[in-house]
């Protein structure tokens, strides 16, 4: 069972460590001895490449990135772009207040606010330098041990609520988006109208003072309006934005989506990547890479090839950040493959969850052990799955506490599926721009990822892909919805789609996850963490449904339809009862808000709304507000084949148009009239 351990307040300040890149070579053959394991894993993964003390931030010495020892992509232009994608360091003046040092440590461990994020989101009343000077005076006056009341008084005197955002209504918002014409059920149409109005409720724009006085804010300034997730999340979040963008496009807000993507591109220009969120304390980690499919989806809806042409270098730079910061080399059955993992090696606890991280690491005896756990906590946050048994390695299993996180030693199915999809997407964007050489280079990168995912992560005996444990050289034989992400990005041999579809449907039945009427649970392990049982998350539901649909297999498509109907019914019931859309839901009770994790349940909610629009777009002609999840039983699902064939004949389950083949911005290559999807999707033998 997951749980946190008792903790003590450390007295020593924790300082920032630079980010680094290292290529890790792992051999999956049995290790002969513990010594060999240590030799294999030691220095290349656990020790950061630290610039010399004299290296100034931003200097070549401080930003140098170790190149892969054995490039799996053609050299030339890709290597040149890789060198430009080196990660940035924290140079914002405000970071000295909210990202590191005594002030952050003392305030957060004093428990001034119930939610650690509250403090790091506040505005500094005076300059960061003056604020730190006054805090040092407080420490000197109190012998380095101020009371909680003194800390509270200092915070009240030195900080204020950050009034940095103003409401923003997307200028191209319309009361009746064209999507409504594809929703047959009258009550669902009324619900879709309500969801469409939420775009204006969640719309925000940064005030000019954030641009003019950035040192006073933890926000990273961006020029255009955007849609926040909701609740405590009052800034841009990377992977949330993907589903927000999808929903906005389906509601005909193409111009606003262009602005949202431009905001992300601004962050890439500044940092070299899209951070976890638009706050300075997120500057040293990202989230699942979804920028390329956002651009592809925008291009598909707008035809704005000039936008792609103007920004292709920045789009590519973001993907290169992942290729050069996240990849490891895994040797499997005598062949070496390049795969990706999450790794965010900056020292100290997460600023926005400082107290919680100190608590989690308190059982460790050395500072080095604590720093390694902080890396794994941040890496788990970068995965978007914060937190889950998925990242635990304890005695070779996923049973343990958060103190047993080893995120950096796990090769995730979903991340590598995203990497494949990014490479395919970049290839297609370059092809549309007439740069066939670059298109071919990224097609080769995609082929390499697909080959690696199939060889190392696919398990035909189980009918699923599995995460891989680098520490123990074994697959992670546990159910997580993310296991099936390759269906969503089509990271498999298209010629084998029918067999893969049937195998994955059997896998879903065999695991028992289809019996939960509130949605497909994230895992089957109840840990108290939010990315485990019994919670369901909209992005995972959407990827599963769309992935099954894309296989073209009648049985898989029928299952996709029923799972979509379940999820829409659960979201609709929750909205009818609470007049809110939630961040997550519970699989065992239809429409109930999910719980667990580090913070209270949040409403809003950007990506939940976006996925509902995706499913209404895909199944709006057959889904109904009268659908009862309790009636969508095993029996109904098992009879899928015959009904699915009938629906296929009527064009309900099969894509209604060419554009639908690339509905998520990841799958397929058809984003223009000159597409040659048959050639682009050909498997390299």
C-alpha positions as CSV (number, residue, x, y, z in Angstrom):
1,X,0.0,0.0,0.0
2,X,1.2,3.4,-0.9
3,X,1.8,5.9,2.0
4,X,4.0,8.6,3.1
5,X,6.4,8.3,6.0
6,X,7.1,10.6,9.0
7,X,9.5,13.4,8.3
8,X,11.8,15.9,9.9
9,X,12.6,19.5,8.7
10,X,16.1,19.6,7.2
11,X,18.2,22.5,8.2
12,X,20.6,22.7,5.3
13,X,19.5,24.7,2.2
14,X,19.0,22.7,-1.0
15,X,20.3,24.3,-4.1
16,X,19.6,23.8,-7.8
17,X,21.5,21.4,-9.9
18,X,21.9,21.9,-13.7
19,X,20.0,19.7,-16.1
20,X,22.0,17.2,-18.1
21,X,21.9,14.7,-20.8
22,X,23.4,11.3,-20.7
23,X,22.8,8.3,-23.0
24,X,22.4,5.2,-21.0
25,X,23.3,1.8,-22.4
26,X,21.3,-1.1,-20.9
27,X,21.7,-4.7,-21.8
28,X,18.5,-6.8,-21.1
29,X,20.4,-10.1,-21.0
30,X,20.7,-11.6,-17.5
31,X,23.2,-9.9,-15.3
32,X,26.0,-12.2,-14.1
33,X,26.4,-10.5,-10.8
34,X,25.4,-7.4,-8.7
35,X,28.7,-5.9,-9.6
36,X,27.9,-6.0,-13.3
37,X,24.5,-4.3,-12.7
38,X,26.2,-1.5,-10.8
39,X,28.8,-1.1,-13.5
40,X,26.1,-1.0,-16.2
41,X,23.9,1.5,-14.4
42,X,26.2,3.5,-12.3
43,X,27.8,6.7,-13.6
44,X,25.9,7.1,-16.8
45,X,22.5,7.6,-15.1
46,X,23.1,8.8,-11.6
47,X,25.7,11.5,-12.0
48,X,24.8,14.8,-13.7
49,X,27.1,16.4,-16.1
50,X,27.9,19.5,-14.1
51,X,29.5,22.5,-15.8
52,X,32.7,23.9,-14.3
53,X,32.1,26.4,-11.4
54,X,33.3,29.2,-13.6
55,X,30.8,28.6,-16.3
56,X,28.2,31.3,-16.4
57,X,24.5,30.4,-17.0
58,X,23.9,30.4,-20.7
59,X,27.6,30.0,-21.6
60,X,28.6,27.2,-23.9
61,X,30.2,25.4,-20.9
62,X,27.0,25.6,-18.9
63,X,24.7,24.4,-21.6
64,X,26.8,21.7,-23.3
65,X,24.9,18.5,-23.9
66,X,26.5,15.1,-24.3
67,X,25.8,13.7,-27.7
68,X,24.5,10.1,-28.2
69,X,27.3,7.6,-28.4
70,X,25.7,5.8,-31.3
71,X,23.3,8.0,-33.2
72,X,20.2,6.1,-34.5
73,X,19.3,9.0,-36.9
74,X,21.1,10.3,-39.9
75,X,23.7,13.1,-38.9
76,X,23.8,16.4,-40.7
77,X,20.8,18.7,-40.1
78,X,19.3,16.6,-37.2
79,X,22.6,16.9,-35.3
80,X,22.8,20.6,-35.9
81,X,19.3,21.1,-34.5
82,X,20.1,18.8,-31.5
83,X,22.9,21.1,-30.4
84,X,20.5,24.1,-30.5
85,X,18.0,22.2,-28.3
86,X,20.2,22.1,-25.1
87,X,18.0,22.8,-22.0
88,X,18.0,26.2,-20.5
89,X,18.8,26.9,-16.8
90,X,16.9,28.9,-14.3
91,X,17.9,32.5,-15.0
92,X,14.7,34.2,-13.9
93,X,15.4,36.5,-11.0
94,X,12.2,35.3,-9.3
95,X,13.5,31.8,-9.3
96,X,15.9,32.7,-6.4
97,X,12.7,33.1,-4.3
98,X,10.4,30.4,-5.4
99,X,12.7,27.7,-6.7
100,X,15.6,27.2,-4.3
101,X,17.3,28.4,-1.1
102,X,16.5,29.2,2.6
103,X,13.4,31.3,2.0
104,X,11.6,28.6,0.0
105,X,12.6,25.9,2.5
106,X,11.6,27.8,5.6
107,X,8.2,29.0,4.3
108,X,7.2,25.7,2.8
109,X,8.2,23.6,5.8
110,X,6.5,26.0,8.2
111,X,3.2,25.0,6.5
112,X,2.0,28.6,6.0
113,X,-0.5,27.4,3.4
114,X,-2.3,24.0,3.2
115,X,-1.3,23.8,-0.4
116,X,2.4,24.3,-1.1
117,X,1.6,25.7,-4.5
118,X,-0.1,28.7,-3.0
119,X,3.2,30.3,-1.9
120,X,5.2,29.8,-5.1
121,X,2.3,31.4,-7.1
122,X,2.3,34.6,-5.0
123,X,3.7,38.0,-6.3
124,X,6.7,39.5,-4.6
125,X,5.9,43.0,-3.4
126,X,9.5,44.2,-3.7
127,X,12.4,43.0,-5.9
128,X,13.6,39.4,-5.3
129,X,16.9,40.7,-4.1
130,X,15.3,43.0,-1.5
131,X,13.0,40.2,-0.4
132,X,15.9,37.8,0.1
133,X,17.9,40.5,1.9
134,X,15.0,41.1,4.3
135,X,14.6,37.4,4.9
136,X,18.3,37.1,5.7
137,X,17.8,39.8,8.3
138,X,15.0,37.8,9.8
139,X,17.2,34.7,10.0
140,X,20.0,36.7,11.7
141,X,17.6,38.2,14.2
142,X,16.1,34.8,15.1
143,X,19.4,32.8,15.1
144,X,18.3,31.0,12.0
145,X,15.1,29.5,13.6
146,X,12.2,31.9,13.1
147,X,8.9,30.8,14.7
148,X,5.9,30.0,12.5
149,X,4.2,33.2,13.4
150,X,7.3,35.2,12.4
151,X,7.4,33.3,9.1
152,X,3.7,34.0,8.5
153,X,4.2,37.7,9.2
154,X,7.2,37.9,6.8
155,X,5.1,36.3,4.0
156,X,2.3,38.7,4.7
157,X,4.6,41.7,4.5
158,X,6.6,40.5,1.5
159,X,4.1,38.7,-0.8
160,X,0.6,39.2,-2.1
161,X,-1.8,37.2,-4.2
162,X,-0.7,37.3,-7.8
163,X,-3.3,39.3,-9.6
164,X,-1.5,38.5,-12.8
165,X,-4.3,37.2,-15.0
166,X,-7.4,38.7,-16.5
167,X,-10.4,36.9,-18.0
168,X,-10.2,36.3,-21.7
169,X,-13.0,35.4,-24.1
170,X,-11.7,33.8,-27.3
171,X,-12.5,36.3,-30.1
172,X,-13.6,33.6,-32.5
173,X,-15.9,31.9,-29.9
174,X,-19.3,31.1,-31.3
175,X,-22.5,30.2,-29.5
176,X,-23.3,27.3,-31.9
177,X,-20.2,25.6,-33.1
178,X,-20.5,23.3,-36.2
179,X,-19.9,20.2,-34.0
180,X,-23.5,20.5,-32.8
181,X,-24.7,19.4,-36.2
182,X,-23.0,16.1,-35.6
183,X,-24.7,15.4,-32.2
184,X,-28.1,13.7,-32.7
185,X,-29.3,13.6,-29.1
186,X,-31.1,16.8,-28.0
187,X,-29.9,16.7,-24.4
188,X,-26.3,16.0,-25.5
189,X,-26.5,19.0,-27.8
190,X,-27.7,21.2,-24.9
191,X,-24.8,19.8,-22.8
192,X,-22.3,20.5,-25.5
193,X,-23.6,24.1,-25.6
194,X,-22.9,24.3,-21.8
195,X,-19.4,22.9,-22.3
196,X,-18.8,25.4,-25.1
197,X,-19.5,28.2,-22.8
198,X,-16.9,27.0,-20.4
199,X,-14.2,28.1,-22.8
200,X,-15.0,31.6,-21.9
201,X,-15.1,30.8,-18.2
202,X,-11.6,29.2,-18.3
203,X,-10.1,31.7,-20.7
204,X,-7.2,33.8,-19.3
205,X,-4.7,36.4,-20.5
206,X,-1.6,37.6,-18.7
207,X,-1.6,41.3,-17.7
208,X,1.0,43.6,-19.1
209,X,2.7,44.0,-15.7
210,X,3.8,40.3,-16.0
211,X,5.7,41.3,-19.2
212,X,7.0,44.6,-17.8
213,X,8.0,43.3,-14.3
214,X,8.6,39.6,-14.7
215,X,10.9,39.5,-11.6
216,X,7.8,40.0,-9.4
217,X,6.0,36.9,-10.7
218,X,6.5,33.2,-10.9
219,X,4.5,33.3,-14.2
220,X,6.4,32.9,-17.5
221,X,4.9,35.6,-19.7
222,X,3.2,34.7,-23.0
223,X,1.5,37.2,-25.2
224,X,-1.8,35.5,-26.2
225,X,-4.9,34.3,-24.4
226,X,-5.1,30.7,-23.3
227,X,-7.5,28.3,-21.6
228,X,-6.5,27.0,-18.1
229,X,-7.3,23.6,-16.8
230,X,-9.3,25.0,-13.8
231,X,-9.2,24.9,-10.0
232,X,-5.7,25.4,-8.5
233,X,-4.2,25.2,-12.0
234,X,-4.3,28.8,-13.1
235,X,-1.5,28.6,-15.7
236,X,-0.7,26.8,-19.0
237,X,0.0,23.1,-18.6
238,X,1.7,21.3,-21.5
239,X,-0.2,18.1,-22.0
240,X,-3.5,19.5,-20.8
241,X,-3.2,22.0,-23.7
242,X,-3.3,19.2,-26.3
243,X,-6.9,18.2,-25.4
244,X,-7.9,21.8,-24.8
245,X,-6.7,22.6,-28.3
246,X,-8.6,19.6,-29.8
247,X,-11.8,20.8,-28.1
248,X,-11.3,24.4,-29.2
249,X,-10.7,23.3,-32.8
250,X,-13.9,21.2,-32.7
251,X,-15.7,24.4,-31.5
252,X,-14.4,26.3,-34.5
253,X,-11.8,28.5,-32.7
254,X,-8.9,28.2,-35.1
255,X,-7.6,31.7,-34.6
256,X,-7.5,31.3,-30.8
257,X,-5.8,27.9,-31.1
258,X,-3.1,29.5,-33.2
259,X,-2.5,31.9,-30.4
260,X,-2.4,29.1,-27.8
261,X,0.2,27.3,-29.9
262,X,2.2,30.5,-30.3
263,X,2.4,30.7,-26.5
264,X,4.0,27.3,-26.4
265,X,6.4,28.2,-29.1
266,X,7.4,31.3,-27.1
267,X,8.3,29.0,-24.3
268,X,10.4,26.8,-26.5
269,X,12.3,29.8,-27.9
270,X,13.0,30.9,-24.3
271,X,13.8,27.5,-22.7
272,X,14.5,25.0,-25.5
273,X,11.4,23.0,-24.6
274,X,7.8,23.4,-23.4
275,X,7.9,23.3,-19.6
276,X,5.5,21.3,-17.4
277,X,3.6,24.6,-16.9
278,X,4.1,28.3,-17.4
279,X,5.8,29.0,-14.0
280,X,9.5,29.5,-13.3
281,X,9.4,26.5,-10.9
282,X,8.5,24.3,-13.8
283,X,11.5,25.4,-15.9
284,X,13.5,22.2,-15.4
285,X,11.0,19.6,-16.4
286,X,8.5,19.1,-19.2
287,X,5.4,17.0,-19.7
288,X,4.4,14.4,-22.3
289,X,5.5,15.9,-25.7
290,X,2.4,16.8,-27.7
291,X,3.4,20.0,-29.4
292,X,3.8,18.4,-32.9
293,X,0.4,16.8,-32.9
294,X,-1.1,20.1,-31.8
295,X,0.5,21.8,-34.8
296,X,-0.7,19.0,-37.1
297,X,-4.3,19.3,-35.8
298,X,-4.2,23.0,-36.3
299,X,-2.9,22.6,-39.8
300,X,-5.6,20.1,-40.6
301,X,-8.4,22.4,-39.4
302,X,-7.0,25.6,-40.8
303,X,-4.8,24.8,-43.8
304,X,-2.4,27.4,-42.4
305,X,0.8,26.1,-43.9
306,X,2.5,29.5,-43.6
307,X,2.3,29.1,-39.8
308,X,4.1,25.8,-40.0
309,X,6.7,27.3,-42.4
310,X,7.4,30.2,-40.0
311,X,7.8,28.0,-36.9
312,X,9.1,24.6,-38.1
313,X,12.6,25.2,-36.6
314,X,11.1,25.9,-33.2
315,X,8.7,22.9,-33.5
316,X,11.7,20.7,-34.4
317,X,13.8,22.1,-31.6
318,X,11.2,21.0,-29.0
319,X,11.3,17.4,-30.3
320,X,15.1,17.4,-30.4
321,X,15.0,18.4,-26.7
322,X,13.3,15.0,-26.0
323,X,15.6,13.1,-28.3
324,X,18.6,14.4,-26.5
325,X,17.4,14.6,-22.9
326,X,15.2,11.5,-22.6
327,X,16.7,8.7,-24.6
328,X,18.4,5.5,-23.4
329,X,19.8,2.6,-25.4
330,X,18.5,-0.8,-24.5
331,X,20.1,-4.0,-25.8
332,X,17.4,-6.6,-26.3
333,X,18.2,-10.1,-27.7
334,X,21.5,-8.9,-29.0
335,X,20.3,-5.7,-30.7
336,X,20.5,-2.2,-29.4
337,X,17.4,0.1,-29.5
338,X,16.9,3.8,-28.7
339,X,14.0,4.3,-26.3
340,X,12.8,7.2,-24.1
341,X,12.2,7.6,-20.4
342,X,11.3,10.5,-18.1
343,X,14.3,12.1,-16.3
344,X,14.3,15.5,-14.6
345,X,17.5,15.7,-12.6
346,X,17.4,19.0,-10.7
347,X,18.2,19.0,-7.0
348,X,15.8,19.6,-4.2
349,X,12.1,19.0,-3.7
350,X,9.6,20.3,-6.2
351,X,8.9,24.0,-5.1
352,X,5.2,23.6,-5.6
353,X,5.1,20.4,-3.5
354,X,8.1,21.1,-1.3
355,X,6.8,19.9,2.1
356,X,5.3,16.8,0.6
357,X,8.6,15.8,-1.1
358,X,10.6,16.4,2.1
359,X,8.2,14.1,3.9
360,X,8.5,11.4,1.3
361,X,12.4,11.5,1.3
362,X,12.8,11.7,5.1
363,X,13.4,8.0,5.5
364,X,16.5,8.2,3.4
365,X,19.8,8.6,5.3
366,X,22.0,10.4,2.9
367,X,21.6,13.6,1.0
368,X,22.6,11.8,-2.2
369,X,19.7,9.3,-1.8
370,X,17.3,12.2,-1.2
371,X,18.4,14.0,-4.3
372,X,17.9,10.9,-6.3
373,X,14.4,10.5,-5.0
374,X,13.7,14.1,-5.8
375,X,14.8,13.4,-9.4
376,X,12.3,10.5,-9.5
377,X,9.5,12.6,-8.0
378,X,10.1,15.3,-10.6
379,X,10.4,12.7,-13.4
380,X,7.1,11.3,-12.3
381,X,5.6,14.8,-12.4
382,X,7.0,15.2,-15.9
383,X,5.2,12.1,-17.0
384,X,1.9,13.7,-16.0
385,X,1.2,10.6,-13.8
386,X,2.0,12.2,-10.4
387,X,1.7,9.8,-8.7
388,X,1.1,6.2,-9.4
389,X,2.3,2.7,-8.6
390,X,3.5,2.7,-12.2
391,X,6.8,4.4,-11.2
392,X,7.5,2.2,-8.1
393,X,10.2,-0.4,-8.2
394,X,10.4,-2.3,-4.9
395,X,11.9,-5.8,-4.8
396,X,11.3,-5.9,-8.5
397,X,7.5,-5.1,-8.1
398,X,5.2,-2.1,-8.2
399,X,4.4,-2.5,-4.5
400,X,5.8,0.0,-2.1
401,X,5.6,3.7,-1.1
402,X,6.4,6.9,-2.9
403,X,9.8,6.6,-1.3
404,X,10.3,3.7,-3.8
405,X,9.8,5.7,-6.9
406,X,12.4,5.0,-9.7
407,X,10.8,6.8,-12.6
408,X,14.1,7.3,-14.4
409,X,14.6,3.5,-14.6
410,X,11.3,2.8,-16.3
411,X,10.9,2.9,-20.1
412,X,7.2,4.0,-20.5
413,X,5.0,2.7,-23.3
414,X,3.1,5.9,-23.7
415,X,6.2,8.2,-24.0
416,X,7.7,6.1,-26.7
417,X,4.4,6.0,-28.5
418,X,4.4,9.8,-28.4
419,X,8.0,9.9,-29.6
420,X,7.0,7.8,-32.6
421,X,4.0,10.0,-33.3
422,X,6.2,13.2,-33.0
423,X,8.7,11.8,-35.5
424,X,5.9,10.8,-38.0
425,X,4.3,14.2,-37.5
426,X,7.5,16.1,-38.2
427,X,8.2,14.0,-41.2
428,X,4.8,14.9,-42.6
429,X,5.2,18.6,-41.8
430,X,8.5,18.7,-43.6
431,X,7.0,16.9,-46.5
432,X,4.2,19.4,-46.8
433,X,6.9,22.1,-46.8
434,X,8.7,20.4,-49.7
435,X,11.7,19.4,-47.6
436,X,11.8,15.7,-48.6
437,X,15.3,15.1,-47.1
438,X,14.2,16.2,-43.7
439,X,11.0,14.3,-44.0
440,X,12.9,11.1,-44.8
441,X,15.2,11.7,-41.8
442,X,12.3,11.9,-39.4
443,X,10.5,9.0,-41.0
444,X,13.7,7.0,-40.2
445,X,13.5,8.2,-36.6
446,X,9.9,7.1,-36.5
447,X,10.7,3.7,-37.9
448,X,13.4,3.2,-35.3
449,X,11.0,4.0,-32.5
450,X,8.4,1.7,-33.9
451,X,10.9,-1.1,-34.2
452,X,12.1,-0.5,-30.6
453,X,8.6,-0.4,-29.2
454,X,7.6,-3.6,-30.9
455,X,10.8,-5.5,-30.0
456,X,11.1,-4.4,-26.4
457,X,7.7,-3.4,-25.2
458,X,5.1,-5.5,-27.2
459,X,4.1,-8.9,-25.7
460,X,2.0,-10.9,-28.2
461,X,1.3,-13.6,-25.6
462,X,-0.6,-11.0,-23.5
463,X,-1.9,-8.9,-26.3
464,X,-0.5,-5.6,-25.0
465,X,2.6,-3.5,-24.6
466,X,4.3,-3.2,-21.2
467,X,6.6,-0.7,-19.6
468,X,10.2,-1.9,-19.1
469,X,12.2,-2.0,-15.9
470,X,15.8,-1.0,-16.6
471,X,17.0,-1.8,-13.1
472,X,15.9,-5.4,-13.3
473,X,15.8,-5.9,-17.0
474,X,12.2,-7.1,-17.0
475,X,8.8,-6.0,-18.4
476,X,6.4,-4.5,-15.9
477,X,3.5,-7.0,-16.1
478,X,0.8,-4.8,-14.6
479,X,-2.3,-3.3,-16.2
480,X,-2.1,0.5,-16.9
481,X,-4.3,2.1,-19.5
482,X,-1.1,3.6,-20.9
483,X,-0.1,0.1,-22.0
484,X,-2.4,0.6,-25.0
485,X,-1.2,4.0,-26.1
486,X,0.5,2.6,-29.3
487,X,-3.0,2.0,-30.6
488,X,-3.6,5.8,-30.4
489,X,-0.4,6.8,-32.3
490,X,-0.5,3.6,-34.5
491,X,2.9,2.7,-33.4
492,X,2.7,-0.8,-34.9
493,X,2.9,-2.6,-38.2
494,X,-0.3,-1.5,-40.1
495,X,-0.4,-4.8,-41.8
496,X,-0.8,-6.5,-38.4
497,X,-3.6,-4.1,-37.3
498,X,-6.4,-6.8,-37.3
499,X,-4.4,-9.2,-35.2
500,X,-3.2,-6.5,-32.8
501,X,-6.8,-5.2,-32.5
502,X,-8.2,-8.6,-31.6
503,X,-5.3,-9.3,-29.1
504,X,-5.7,-6.0,-27.3
505,X,-9.5,-6.4,-27.0
506,X,-8.9,-9.9,-25.5
507,X,-6.4,-8.2,-23.1
508,X,-9.0,-5.7,-21.9
509,X,-11.5,-8.5,-21.3
510,X,-8.9,-10.7,-19.5
511,X,-7.8,-7.9,-17.1
512,X,-11.4,-7.3,-16.0
513,X,-11.2,-3.6,-16.5
514,X,-14.3,-3.5,-18.7
515,X,-16.6,-4.3,-15.7
516,X,-16.2,-0.8,-14.3
517,X,-19.1,1.3,-15.5
518,X,-17.8,4.7,-14.5
519,X,-14.9,4.4,-17.0
520,X,-11.7,2.3,-17.5
521,X,-9.6,2.6,-14.4
522,X,-6.1,3.9,-14.7
523,X,-4.7,0.8,-13.0
524,X,-6.0,-2.1,-10.9
525,X,-4.0,-1.2,-7.8
526,X,-5.6,0.9,-5.0
527,X,-2.8,3.0,-3.6
528,X,-4.5,6.3,-2.6
529,X,-2.6,8.0,-5.4
530,X,-4.6,9.7,-8.1
531,X,-3.1,7.9,-11.1
532,X,-4.2,4.5,-9.7
533,X,-7.5,2.6,-9.1
534,X,-10.3,3.6,-8.9
535,X,-9.7,6.9,-10.8
536,X,-10.3,7.4,-14.5
537,X,-8.8,10.3,-16.5
538,X,-10.3,11.8,-19.6
539,X,-7.1,11.8,-21.7
540,X,-6.6,8.1,-21.0
541,X,-10.2,7.3,-21.9
542,X,-9.9,9.3,-25.1
543,X,-6.7,7.7,-26.2
544,X,-8.1,4.2,-25.5
545,X,-11.3,4.8,-27.4
546,X,-9.7,6.5,-30.4
547,X,-6.9,3.9,-30.5
548,X,-9.4,1.0,-30.7
549,X,-11.3,2.9,-33.3
550,X,-8.3,3.5,-35.5
551,X,-7.5,-0.2,-35.8
552,X,-10.4,-0.6,-38.3
553,X,-11.3,-3.9,-36.7
554,X,-15.1,-4.3,-36.2
555,X,-14.9,-5.8,-32.7
556,X,-12.4,-3.2,-31.5
557,X,-14.5,-0.4,-33.0
558,X,-17.7,-1.7,-31.3
559,X,-15.8,-1.8,-28.0
560,X,-14.6,1.7,-28.6
561,X,-18.1,2.9,-29.2
562,X,-19.4,1.3,-26.0
563,X,-16.5,2.7,-23.9
564,X,-17.2,6.1,-25.4
565,X,-20.8,5.8,-24.5
566,X,-19.9,4.9,-21.0
567,X,-17.5,7.8,-20.6
568,X,-20.0,10.3,-22.1
569,X,-22.7,9.0,-19.8
570,X,-20.5,9.3,-16.7
571,X,-19.4,12.9,-17.6
572,X,-23.0,13.9,-18.4
573,X,-24.3,12.4,-15.1
574,X,-21.6,14.2,-13.1
575,X,-22.5,17.5,-14.9
576,X,-26.2,17.1,-14.3
577,X,-25.7,16.4,-10.6
578,X,-23.0,19.0,-9.9
579,X,-23.0,21.4,-12.8
580,X,-19.3,20.9,-13.0
581,X,-16.8,19.0,-15.1
582,X,-14.1,17.3,-13.1
583,X,-10.4,16.6,-13.5
584,X,-10.9,12.9,-12.9
585,X,-13.7,10.5,-12.2
586,X,-14.2,7.3,-10.2
587,X,-14.6,4.0,-12.1
588,X,-16.8,2.3,-9.6
589,X,-19.5,5.0,-9.3
590,X,-20.8,6.6,-12.5
591,X,-20.3,10.4,-12.5
592,X,-18.5,10.6,-9.2
593,X,-15.4,12.9,-8.9
594,X,-12.2,11.0,-8.4
595,X,-10.0,11.6,-5.4
596,X,-6.6,10.8,-3.9
597,X,-3.2,12.4,-4.4
598,X,-1.6,15.6,-3.1
599,X,-4.5,18.0,-3.6
600,X,-8.3,18.3,-3.4
601,X,-10.4,17.3,-6.4
602,X,-10.5,20.1,-9.1
603,X,-13.3,21.2,-11.3
604,X,-13.2,23.0,-14.6
605,X,-11.9,21.2,-16.5
606,X,-10.0,21.8,-19.7
607,X,-9.0,18.4,-20.9
608,X,-12.2,16.7,-19.7
609,X,-14.2,19.1,-21.8
610,X,-11.9,18.6,-24.8
611,X,-12.2,14.8,-24.7
612,X,-16.0,15.0,-24.5
613,X,-16.0,17.1,-27.6
614,X,-13.7,14.6,-29.3
615,X,-16.1,11.7,-28.4
616,X,-19.2,13.7,-29.4
617,X,-17.5,14.4,-32.7
618,X,-16.7,10.8,-33.3
619,X,-19.9,9.2,-31.9
620,X,-22.4,12.0,-31.7
621,X,-24.7,10.4,-34.2
622,X,-25.2,7.3,-32.0
623,X,-24.4,8.3,-28.4
624,X,-27.4,9.2,-26.3
625,X,-28.0,10.9,-23.0
626,X,-30.3,7.9,-22.3
627,X,-27.4,5.5,-22.4
628,X,-27.2,3.7,-19.0
629,X,-23.7,2.5,-18.2
630,X,-25.2,-0.2,-16.1
631,X,-26.7,-1.7,-19.2
632,X,-23.4,-1.6,-21.1
633,X,-22.5,-5.0,-19.8
634,X,-20.1,-7.7,-20.8
635,X,-22.9,-9.4,-22.7
636,X,-23.4,-6.3,-24.8
637,X,-19.7,-6.0,-25.4
638,X,-19.2,-9.7,-26.3
639,X,-21.8,-9.5,-29.0
640,X,-19.8,-6.9,-30.7
641,X,-18.8,-8.5,-34.0
642,X,-22.2,-8.8,-35.6
643,X,-23.4,-5.3,-34.6
644,X,-20.0,-3.8,-35.5
645,X,-20.2,-5.2,-39.0
646,X,-23.7,-3.7,-39.4
647,X,-22.5,-0.3,-38.2
648,X,-19.5,-0.5,-40.4
649,X,-21.7,-1.1,-43.5
650,X,-23.7,2.0,-42.5
651,X,-20.5,4.1,-42.1
652,X,-21.0,4.8,-38.4
653,X,-17.9,3.2,-37.1
654,X,-15.6,3.7,-40.1
655,X,-14.1,7.1,-40.6
656,X,-16.7,9.3,-42.3
657,X,-14.0,11.3,-44.2
658,X,-10.4,11.4,-44.9
659,X,-9.8,14.1,-42.3
660,X,-11.0,11.8,-39.6
661,X,-8.1,9.5,-40.2
662,X,-5.8,12.0,-38.5
663,X,-8.3,13.2,-35.9
664,X,-5.9,13.4,-33.0
665,X,-3.0,15.0,-34.9
666,X,-0.9,11.9,-34.2
667,X,-2.2,9.1,-36.4
668,X,-2.1,8.8,-40.1
669,X,-0.4,11.1,-42.6
670,X,-3.4,12.6,-44.3
671,X,-3.2,16.3,-43.4
672,X,-3.5,17.7,-46.9
673,X,-4.7,16.9,-50.5
674,X,-1.2,15.8,-51.5
675,X,-0.9,13.1,-48.8
676,X,0.5,9.7,-49.7
677,X,-0.4,7.8,-46.6
678,X,0.2,4.3,-48.1
679,X,3.8,5.1,-48.8
680,X,4.4,7.0,-45.6
681,X,3.0,4.2,-43.5
682,X,4.9,1.4,-45.2
683,X,6.7,-0.7,-42.7
684,X,10.5,-0.9,-43.1
685,X,11.4,-4.6,-43.2
